[in-house]
């Protein structure tokens, strides 16, 4: 299920297991029938035995402390006999690749393992329908691959109907056989074959801001440039085959596809360093060592990607650089000043930090009030505080730029996930700090809003500001970042230009990361057909392909 942010995708999933209309207030009309049951007339506990819902954040649906207890929890509530519960636990954990994990504490699991436990807890109850709402949103590429492997096996067994909201389409397109697209107003605008959706209806999907597989975007661009790519390839394998069979394309790429990055690493001197860490180590009160001896220099005006697996220390490092966490004296420096000596207000006026969970930084009861609070903490309401006319105008400008002006009086907690993310970004941008730290900036965004947001970040960098992006999305890294720091188990594994990181597959694997789909296409063309490496983005592919040559005119 695809659609722009706020189109009602998550709302529709809640209708399928009876949470709407039984547990959420609102105006409800029409009829939802699940496995022959009319949702409006059947209690939630009966509907959930037919429809299993897996949320974006697995911890939001955990109720116990261990894997075994979590999977058993739903069965016990349904009053299953013990003789049936035991084999059901083993069977569900086997289905998701976690056999032998029964005694593990949930707190000890990785993000991917937690998501698979949530899936197992749903599968154990035997629902015929699985509904997953962006299940990989908070997972690194390695954990995402684990989760999708489990779902792929279920899809191939054809034992369940699976409905998934997901924008990492290149990772699931090989087992999806139908696409449902909702428009901005919540209406259905397409239902049918994936190839038809992403080729024949591509312009319509672009207009509403729906994510598409990178592979189909590449084929579309090549065709616009005159290359006669045949068929409607969707996954990496079929796309590579289609490109190989396109007359003249490989030879052209061999000639003109010199290794080039979409963005080049800047050249800078020590005088340009804006943030420096010196032997930074950090341990949480529970004893967990999040960072160990991290020494970095971040150039003023750079666009840095901070990457690594779940638990690598990325968010901790970002929080120490912004002052959200207190750094040890003499370990983090801002323009040469030890941030341990700076006041909270002074630091926040120079460094803006957008959290991974936007709700963690909402403090008022209106969208407009969030930006007002950023400018003047005592001006939390639109009609209160001492904002200048210029500040009020600035708030409206930023809300308009991020598509939130019509929601100015809405409660921040009532917004969709994508709208919440844009609001948290606007609340930082309105202050105009020189350094912006964004933790998973495009999480929950549709393609159109993600592109707008990232374009704004690129514009701010062009103005001389420093942008630090914490992300698992290697597509964003390849398209926007000019420098990269990879963390692993709290230590720096790599610091340098992204092209150097992408060229070292062993390092990427150790970092728990993976090439984006276009990177995998390029790697196959390089390995098997001699095409130069480095074509990791649509821009670099387009630059290398150029306009297709005119076909030879037959001699009479």
C-alpha positions as CSV (number, residue, x, y, z in Angstrom):
1,X,0.0,0.0,0.0
2,X,1.5,3.3,-1.1
3,X,0.5,6.9,-0.8
4,X,1.7,10.3,0.2
5,X,2.2,11.3,3.9
6,X,-1.2,11.8,5.5
7,X,-3.2,9.9,2.8
8,X,-4.7,7.5,5.4
9,X,-2.5,4.4,5.0
10,X,-2.1,3.8,8.7
11,X,-5.7,4.7,9.3
12,X,-6.8,2.0,6.8
13,X,-4.7,-0.6,8.6
14,X,-6.4,0.2,11.9
15,X,-9.8,-0.4,10.2
16,X,-8.7,-4.0,9.3
17,X,-8.4,-5.3,12.9
18,X,-11.2,-3.2,14.4
19,X,-9.2,-0.7,16.3
20,X,-11.2,1.7,14.2
21,X,-14.2,2.0,14.9
22,X,-14.1,0.2,18.3
23,X,-11.2,1.9,20.1
24,X,-10.7,5.2,18.2
25,X,-13.2,8.0,18.0
26,X,-14.1,9.6,14.6
27,X,-16.7,9.6,11.9
28,X,-17.0,6.2,10.4
29,X,-19.1,5.1,7.4
30,X,-19.1,2.3,4.9
31,X,-18.2,-1.3,5.7
32,X,-15.1,-3.3,6.3
33,X,-15.4,-7.1,5.9
34,X,-12.4,-9.3,7.0
35,X,-12.6,-13.0,6.5
36,X,-16.4,-12.7,6.3
37,X,-16.6,-10.7,9.5
38,X,-18.0,-7.2,9.5
39,X,-15.5,-5.2,11.4
40,X,-18.0,-2.7,12.8
41,X,-20.0,-5.5,14.3
42,X,-17.3,-7.8,15.7
43,X,-15.2,-7.3,18.8
44,X,-11.5,-6.5,18.4
45,X,-10.3,-9.7,20.1
46,X,-12.1,-11.8,17.4
47,X,-10.9,-9.6,14.5
48,X,-7.2,-9.8,15.7
49,X,-7.4,-13.6,15.3
50,X,-8.0,-13.0,11.6
51,X,-5.8,-9.9,11.1
52,X,-2.4,-9.6,12.7
53,X,-1.1,-6.0,12.8
54,X,2.7,-5.3,13.2
55,X,3.5,-1.7,14.0
56,X,6.4,0.4,12.8
57,X,8.0,0.3,16.3
58,X,8.0,-3.2,17.7
59,X,8.6,-2.0,21.3
60,X,5.2,-0.2,21.2
61,X,3.5,-3.6,21.1
62,X,5.7,-5.5,23.5
63,X,4.0,-6.5,26.8
64,X,6.6,-8.8,28.5
65,X,10.3,-9.2,29.0
66,X,11.4,-12.3,27.2
67,X,10.8,-13.7,23.7
68,X,9.0,-16.8,24.9
69,X,6.6,-14.7,27.1
70,X,6.0,-12.2,24.3
71,X,4.9,-14.8,21.8
72,X,2.8,-16.6,24.4
73,X,1.1,-13.4,25.6
74,X,-1.6,-13.3,22.9
75,X,-2.3,-17.0,23.1
76,X,-2.7,-16.9,26.8
77,X,-5.2,-14.0,26.4
78,X,-7.1,-16.1,24.0
79,X,-7.1,-18.9,26.6
80,X,-5.3,-21.5,24.6
81,X,-4.4,-24.6,26.5
82,X,-0.7,-25.0,27.4
83,X,-0.4,-28.1,25.2
84,X,-1.2,-25.9,22.1
85,X,0.8,-22.8,23.2
86,X,4.2,-24.6,23.4
87,X,4.3,-25.9,19.8
88,X,2.7,-22.6,18.6
89,X,5.7,-20.6,20.1
90,X,8.2,-22.9,18.4
91,X,6.4,-22.8,15.1
92,X,6.2,-19.0,15.0
93,X,9.8,-18.5,16.0
94,X,10.9,-21.0,13.3
95,X,8.9,-19.2,10.7
96,X,10.8,-15.9,11.4
97,X,14.2,-17.5,11.8
98,X,14.5,-17.1,15.6
99,X,14.4,-20.8,16.6
100,X,16.5,-21.0,19.8
101,X,15.6,-17.5,21.0
102,X,12.9,-18.4,23.4
103,X,14.8,-17.5,26.6
104,X,16.4,-14.3,25.3
105,X,15.4,-11.0,26.9
106,X,13.8,-8.6,24.5
107,X,16.1,-5.8,25.7
108,X,19.1,-7.8,24.5
109,X,17.8,-8.1,20.9
110,X,18.8,-6.1,17.8
111,X,16.2,-4.0,16.1
112,X,15.7,-6.6,13.4
113,X,15.3,-9.3,15.9
114,X,12.8,-7.3,17.9
115,X,10.7,-6.7,14.7
116,X,10.8,-10.5,14.0
117,X,9.6,-11.2,17.5
118,X,6.7,-8.9,17.0
119,X,5.9,-10.7,13.8
120,X,6.2,-14.1,15.5
121,X,3.8,-13.0,18.3
122,X,1.2,-12.2,15.6
123,X,1.9,-15.3,13.6
124,X,1.5,-17.6,16.6
125,X,-2.2,-16.6,16.8
126,X,-2.8,-18.0,13.3
127,X,-4.2,-15.0,11.5
128,X,-4.8,-15.4,7.8
129,X,-4.0,-11.7,7.1
130,X,-0.8,-9.9,8.1
131,X,-0.8,-6.1,8.0
132,X,2.6,-4.4,8.4
133,X,2.9,-0.6,8.8
134,X,6.4,0.4,7.7
135,X,8.0,-2.4,9.7
136,X,11.5,-1.6,8.5
137,X,11.4,2.2,9.2
138,X,13.7,2.0,12.2
139,X,15.9,-0.8,11.0
140,X,19.4,-0.7,9.5
141,X,19.9,-2.5,6.2
142,X,21.1,-5.7,7.8
143,X,18.1,-6.0,10.1
144,X,15.8,-5.0,7.2
145,X,17.2,-7.9,5.1
146,X,16.5,-10.3,8.0
147,X,12.9,-9.1,8.3
148,X,12.2,-9.1,4.6
149,X,13.7,-12.6,4.3
150,X,11.1,-13.9,6.8
151,X,8.3,-12.1,5.0
152,X,9.5,-13.4,1.6
153,X,9.4,-16.9,2.9
154,X,5.8,-16.4,4.1
155,X,4.8,-14.8,0.8
156,X,6.3,-17.7,-1.2
157,X,4.5,-20.2,1.0
158,X,1.2,-18.4,0.1
159,X,-0.1,-19.2,3.6
160,X,-1.1,-15.6,4.4
161,X,-2.5,-12.6,2.7
162,X,0.1,-9.8,3.4
163,X,-0.6,-6.1,3.3
164,X,2.6,-4.0,3.8
165,X,3.1,-0.2,3.9
166,X,6.8,0.2,2.9
167,X,8.9,2.7,0.8
168,X,11.9,0.4,0.5
169,X,10.3,-1.1,-2.6
170,X,13.5,-2.4,-4.2
171,X,13.8,-4.8,-1.3
172,X,10.3,-6.3,-1.5
173,X,9.3,-5.8,-5.2
174,X,10.3,-9.4,-6.1
175,X,7.4,-10.9,-4.0
176,X,4.8,-8.2,-4.2
177,X,2.1,-9.1,-6.7
178,X,-0.4,-6.2,-6.3
179,X,-0.2,-2.5,-5.5
180,X,-2.8,-0.2,-3.9
181,X,-2.2,3.5,-4.1
182,X,-4.0,6.1,-2.0
183,X,-4.1,9.8,-3.0
184,X,-3.6,12.8,-0.8
185,X,-7.3,12.9,0.1
186,X,-7.5,9.3,1.1
187,X,-9.2,8.1,-2.1
188,X,-8.0,5.0,-4.0
189,X,-6.3,6.1,-7.2
190,X,-4.8,2.7,-8.4
191,X,-5.1,-1.0,-7.6
192,X,-3.4,-3.6,-9.7
193,X,-0.2,-5.0,-11.2
194,X,3.1,-3.5,-9.9
195,X,4.7,-3.1,-13.3
196,X,1.6,-1.2,-14.5
197,X,1.7,1.0,-11.5
198,X,5.4,1.9,-11.8
199,X,5.6,2.3,-15.6
200,X,2.2,3.1,-17.1
201,X,1.1,5.2,-14.1
202,X,4.5,6.5,-13.1
203,X,3.7,10.2,-13.9
204,X,0.6,10.0,-11.7
205,X,2.5,8.5,-8.8
206,X,5.2,11.2,-9.2
207,X,2.5,13.8,-9.0
208,X,1.1,12.6,-5.7
209,X,4.6,11.9,-4.2
210,X,4.6,8.1,-4.1
211,X,7.9,6.2,-3.7
212,X,8.9,4.0,-6.7
213,X,11.6,1.3,-7.0
214,X,14.9,2.9,-8.0
215,X,15.2,0.4,-10.8
216,X,12.0,1.6,-12.5
217,X,13.2,5.2,-12.1
218,X,16.5,4.3,-13.8
219,X,14.7,2.6,-16.7
220,X,12.4,5.6,-17.1
221,X,15.3,8.1,-17.2
222,X,17.2,6.0,-19.8
223,X,14.1,5.8,-22.0
224,X,13.7,9.6,-21.8
225,X,17.2,9.9,-23.0
226,X,16.4,7.7,-26.0
227,X,17.7,4.3,-24.9
228,X,15.3,1.6,-26.0
229,X,15.3,-0.4,-22.8
230,X,12.8,-3.3,-23.3
231,X,10.3,-4.8,-20.9
232,X,9.1,-3.6,-17.5
233,X,11.9,-4.7,-15.2
234,X,11.3,-4.3,-11.4
235,X,14.0,-5.9,-9.4
236,X,17.8,-5.7,-9.6
237,X,18.2,-8.9,-11.6
238,X,15.7,-8.1,-14.3
239,X,16.9,-4.5,-14.6
240,X,20.5,-5.7,-15.1
241,X,19.3,-8.1,-17.8
242,X,17.3,-5.3,-19.5
243,X,20.3,-2.9,-19.6
244,X,22.6,-5.6,-20.9
245,X,20.2,-6.3,-23.8
246,X,19.8,-2.6,-24.7
247,X,21.7,-2.1,-28.0
248,X,24.8,0.1,-27.5
249,X,24.2,1.0,-23.9
250,X,27.0,-1.0,-22.2
251,X,29.6,0.2,-24.7
252,X,28.5,3.8,-24.1
253,X,28.7,3.3,-20.3
254,X,32.2,1.8,-20.7
255,X,33.4,4.9,-22.6
256,X,31.7,7.6,-20.7
257,X,31.0,6.1,-17.2
258,X,34.2,7.3,-15.6
259,X,34.1,6.8,-11.8
260,X,32.5,9.9,-10.5
261,X,30.5,10.8,-7.4
262,X,27.4,12.8,-7.6
263,X,28.9,15.1,-5.0
264,X,32.6,15.5,-4.3
265,X,34.2,15.6,-0.9
266,X,35.1,19.2,-0.1
267,X,38.7,20.3,0.4
268,X,39.2,22.0,3.7
269,X,41.9,23.0,6.1
270,X,42.0,22.6,9.9
271,X,40.9,26.2,10.2
272,X,37.5,25.2,8.7
273,X,36.7,22.6,11.4
274,X,33.4,23.5,13.1
275,X,32.9,20.4,15.3
276,X,35.8,18.3,16.7
277,X,35.7,15.4,19.1
278,X,38.8,14.3,20.9
279,X,38.9,10.8,22.4
280,X,35.2,11.0,23.1
281,X,33.9,8.1,25.2
282,X,30.4,7.9,26.7
283,X,28.8,5.3,29.0
284,X,25.1,5.4,30.0
285,X,24.1,5.1,33.7
286,X,23.2,1.4,33.2
287,X,26.8,0.7,32.2
288,X,26.4,0.4,28.5
289,X,29.4,1.8,26.6
290,X,27.9,3.7,23.7
291,X,31.1,5.4,22.3
292,X,34.7,4.6,22.8
293,X,37.6,6.9,21.9
294,X,35.9,8.8,19.0
295,X,38.0,11.4,17.4
296,X,36.5,13.3,14.5
297,X,36.8,16.6,12.6
298,X,33.7,18.0,10.8
299,X,34.2,20.7,8.3
300,X,32.2,23.9,8.2
301,X,29.8,23.8,5.3
302,X,30.0,20.0,4.8
303,X,27.1,17.6,4.4
304,X,28.0,14.7,6.6
305,X,26.3,11.3,6.7
306,X,26.6,9.5,10.1
307,X,25.9,5.8,9.4
308,X,26.1,2.4,11.1
309,X,24.0,-0.5,12.3
310,X,21.3,-0.1,15.0
311,X,23.1,0.4,18.3
312,X,26.4,1.6,16.7
313,X,26.3,4.9,18.7
314,X,25.1,7.3,15.9
315,X,22.3,9.0,17.9
316,X,24.5,9.1,21.0
317,X,27.2,10.9,19.1
318,X,24.7,13.3,17.6
319,X,23.2,14.1,21.0
320,X,26.6,14.8,22.5
321,X,27.5,17.2,19.7
322,X,24.2,19.1,20.1
323,X,24.2,19.2,23.9
324,X,21.1,16.9,24.3
325,X,23.5,14.6,26.2
326,X,26.3,16.2,28.4
327,X,29.7,15.5,26.9
328,X,32.7,15.0,29.2
329,X,34.8,18.2,29.5
330,X,37.5,18.4,26.8
331,X,36.0,15.9,24.4
332,X,33.6,17.9,22.1
333,X,34.5,21.3,20.7
334,X,32.4,23.8,18.7
335,X,34.4,26.3,16.7
336,X,37.3,25.7,19.1
337,X,35.2,26.1,22.3
338,X,34.6,23.2,24.7
339,X,30.8,22.7,24.6
340,X,30.9,21.7,28.3
341,X,31.5,25.4,29.0
342,X,28.7,26.7,26.9
343,X,25.2,27.4,28.2
344,X,22.3,25.4,26.9
345,X,20.7,28.5,25.2
346,X,24.0,29.5,23.5
347,X,24.6,26.0,22.2
348,X,21.1,25.5,20.9
349,X,21.3,28.8,19.1
350,X,24.2,27.5,17.1
351,X,23.3,23.8,16.7
352,X,19.9,22.5,15.9
353,X,18.9,18.9,16.5
354,X,15.9,17.1,15.0
355,X,15.2,13.9,17.0
356,X,14.5,10.5,15.5
357,X,11.2,10.5,17.3
358,X,9.6,13.9,16.6
359,X,7.1,13.6,19.4
360,X,10.0,13.7,21.9
361,X,10.4,17.4,21.2
362,X,6.8,18.7,21.0
363,X,6.0,21.0,23.9
364,X,2.9,23.0,22.8
365,X,-0.6,22.3,21.7
366,X,-0.5,23.7,18.2
367,X,1.7,23.3,15.1
368,X,2.2,27.1,15.0
369,X,3.1,27.1,18.7
370,X,5.9,24.7,18.1
371,X,7.8,27.1,15.9
372,X,6.9,30.0,18.2
373,X,8.4,28.2,21.1
374,X,11.6,27.7,19.1
375,X,11.9,31.4,18.6
376,X,10.8,32.4,22.1
377,X,10.2,29.7,24.7
378,X,7.5,31.8,26.4
379,X,5.5,32.2,23.2
380,X,4.1,28.7,23.1
381,X,0.6,29.8,21.8
382,X,-0.1,31.7,18.6
383,X,-1.7,34.6,20.4
384,X,0.7,34.7,23.3
385,X,4.3,35.7,23.8
386,X,6.4,38.6,22.5
387,X,7.1,37.6,18.9
388,X,8.0,40.3,16.4
389,X,6.1,40.7,13.1
390,X,9.2,39.4,11.3
391,X,9.2,36.3,13.5
392,X,5.5,35.6,13.0
393,X,6.0,36.0,9.2
394,X,9.0,33.6,9.4
395,X,6.9,31.0,11.1
396,X,4.2,31.1,8.3
397,X,6.9,30.9,5.7
398,X,8.5,27.8,7.1
399,X,5.1,26.1,7.6
400,X,4.2,26.9,4.0
401,X,7.5,25.5,2.7
402,X,7.0,22.3,4.5
403,X,3.3,21.9,3.6
404,X,2.0,22.5,7.2
405,X,0.4,26.0,7.0
406,X,-3.1,24.6,6.7
407,X,-2.5,22.6,9.9
408,X,-1.2,25.6,11.9
409,X,-3.9,25.3,14.6
410,X,-3.8,21.5,14.8
411,X,-2.4,19.6,17.8
412,X,1.1,18.3,16.9
413,X,0.2,14.8,18.3
414,X,-2.7,14.6,15.9
415,X,-0.5,14.7,12.8
416,X,0.6,11.8,10.6
417,X,4.1,10.5,11.2
418,X,5.4,12.3,8.1
419,X,3.8,15.6,9.1
420,X,5.2,15.2,12.6
421,X,8.7,14.8,11.1
422,X,8.3,17.9,8.9
423,X,7.1,19.9,12.0
424,X,10.1,18.9,14.0
425,X,12.4,20.0,11.1
426,X,10.5,23.3,10.7
427,X,10.9,24.0,14.5
428,X,14.7,23.8,14.1
429,X,15.0,25.6,10.7
430,X,13.0,28.6,11.9
431,X,15.9,29.5,14.3
432,X,18.5,29.6,11.5
433,X,21.3,27.7,13.3
434,X,24.7,27.3,11.5
435,X,24.8,23.5,12.2
436,X,21.8,21.2,11.7
437,X,21.8,17.6,13.0
438,X,18.9,15.5,11.6
439,X,18.3,12.0,13.0
440,X,16.6,10.0,10.2
441,X,15.2,13.1,8.5
442,X,13.1,11.4,5.8
443,X,11.5,8.8,8.2
444,X,7.8,8.5,7.3
445,X,8.0,11.0,4.4
446,X,6.6,10.4,1.0
447,X,8.9,10.8,-2.0
448,X,7.8,14.3,-2.8
449,X,8.2,15.7,0.7
450,X,11.5,13.8,1.2
451,X,12.8,15.4,-1.9
452,X,11.7,18.9,-0.8
453,X,13.2,18.4,2.6
454,X,16.5,17.2,1.3
455,X,16.6,20.0,-1.3
456,X,16.2,22.5,1.6
457,X,19.2,20.8,3.4
458,X,21.3,21.1,0.2
459,X,20.3,24.8,-0.1
460,X,21.3,25.4,3.5
461,X,24.7,23.8,2.8
462,X,25.1,26.0,-0.2
463,X,24.6,29.0,2.1
464,X,27.5,27.8,4.2
465,X,25.7,25.9,6.9
466,X,26.8,22.4,8.1
467,X,24.4,19.6,7.8
468,X,24.8,16.3,9.8
469,X,22.4,13.5,8.8
470,X,22.0,10.3,10.8
471,X,20.6,7.8,8.5
472,X,20.3,4.1,7.4
473,X,19.2,5.2,3.9
474,X,22.2,4.7,1.6
475,X,20.3,6.3,-1.3
476,X,20.2,9.6,0.6
477,X,23.9,9.2,1.4
478,X,24.9,8.6,-2.2
479,X,22.8,11.5,-3.5
480,X,23.5,14.2,-0.9
481,X,26.4,13.6,1.4
482,X,29.9,14.8,0.6
483,X,31.5,13.1,3.7
484,X,30.7,10.1,5.7
485,X,31.5,8.7,9.2
486,X,30.6,5.0,9.8
487,X,30.4,3.8,13.4
488,X,30.5,0.2,14.6
489,X,30.0,-0.8,18.3
490,X,30.7,2.8,19.3
491,X,34.0,3.1,17.4
492,X,34.8,4.9,14.1
493,X,35.2,2.4,11.3
494,X,35.5,4.9,8.4
495,X,35.7,8.6,7.9
496,X,36.0,10.1,4.4
497,X,34.1,10.5,1.1
498,X,31.1,8.2,0.5
499,X,32.6,6.9,-2.7
500,X,35.5,5.3,-0.6
501,X,33.0,3.7,1.7
502,X,30.8,2.3,-1.1
503,X,33.9,0.8,-2.8
504,X,34.7,-1.3,0.2
505,X,32.1,-4.0,0.4
506,X,33.7,-5.8,3.3
507,X,33.6,-2.5,5.3
508,X,30.0,-2.0,4.4
509,X,29.1,-5.5,5.6
510,X,31.0,-5.0,8.9
511,X,29.1,-1.7,9.3
512,X,25.7,-3.5,8.9
513,X,25.0,-1.5,5.8
514,X,24.4,-2.3,2.1
515,X,24.5,-0.6,-1.3
516,X,21.2,1.0,-2.5
517,X,19.5,-0.8,-5.4
518,X,21.2,1.4,-8.1
519,X,24.5,0.6,-6.4
520,X,23.8,-3.1,-6.8
521,X,22.9,-2.6,-10.4
522,X,26.2,-0.7,-11.0
523,X,28.2,-3.3,-9.1
524,X,26.8,-6.1,-11.3
525,X,27.5,-4.1,-14.5
526,X,31.0,-3.4,-13.2
527,X,31.8,-7.0,-12.2
528,X,30.3,-8.8,-15.2
529,X,30.4,-6.3,-18.0
530,X,33.3,-3.9,-17.4
531,X,31.3,-0.8,-16.8
532,X,33.3,1.6,-14.5
533,X,32.4,1.6,-10.9
534,X,30.8,4.5,-9.1
535,X,27.4,4.8,-10.9
536,X,25.5,4.7,-7.6
537,X,22.8,7.4,-8.3
538,X,20.3,8.3,-10.9
539,X,22.4,11.4,-11.6
540,X,25.7,9.6,-12.2
541,X,23.9,7.0,-14.4
542,X,22.3,9.7,-16.4
543,X,25.6,11.6,-16.8
544,X,27.3,8.4,-18.0
545,X,24.5,7.3,-20.4
546,X,24.0,10.7,-22.1
547,X,21.5,11.0,-24.9
548,X,21.3,7.8,-27.0
549,X,23.0,8.0,-30.4
550,X,20.8,8.2,-33.4
551,X,20.3,4.8,-35.1
552,X,22.3,4.3,-38.3
553,X,20.4,5.2,-41.4
554,X,20.1,2.2,-43.7
555,X,21.8,2.4,-47.1
556,X,19.6,2.3,-50.1
